[in-house]
Amino acid sequence: MKAETYPFVVRPLPYEYDALLPVLDAELMTFHHDKHYKTYVDNLNAALADYPEIQKMSLTELLINIDYLPAAIQGPVRNNGGGVYNHELYFDSMRSPVGQDPAGALAEALNRDFGSYRQWKEKMKQAAVGVFGSGWAWLVSDKSGVLSIVQTPNQNVPDLKDYIPLFLVDVWEHAYYLQYQNRRADYVEGWFGLINWRKAGKRYEEGLQA
């Protein structure tokens, strides 16, 4: 994702609101993007409004350096900055369900590190469904290209100094409840068909070159 600094803006969806049907419908995507995600952007900007020296930092820099920020904004940046980062990656990691599979170096890494795509999918689903309360399940790579699955609670992010996020699934109830109610497992199963493997593969290969 392109680096940006304060004031952060609401990025438009990279597709139409109904592009993810039948897995995610337009009503759900409208509420998720226009209400929930926008609130995180607004709250992050409000938290940084009185700190001009901090406003020069990118979103990633803010999240990496939370422990060095003024104490009064560490919590707001963790919660709202994480909410912005996570949602932007989540929305950008999906596309219309038209049939796309892992390919290239990322496909090889999935087989190497999980045994097969099927085994990875089982573990990823377990991680997503198993998040207690609200949070996320991520596929990440370390700097040497080794893949792993990470869970984070609330709007926390993995250690961005050590890991390159490839994509993630939102398991906050607002991500699926309008359509799936309490059937989180059904939502996650449908989400697998939305993964934009081309973008994930590009992030993986760029991470190996960094």
Disulfide bonds with the S-S distance in Angstrom:
none
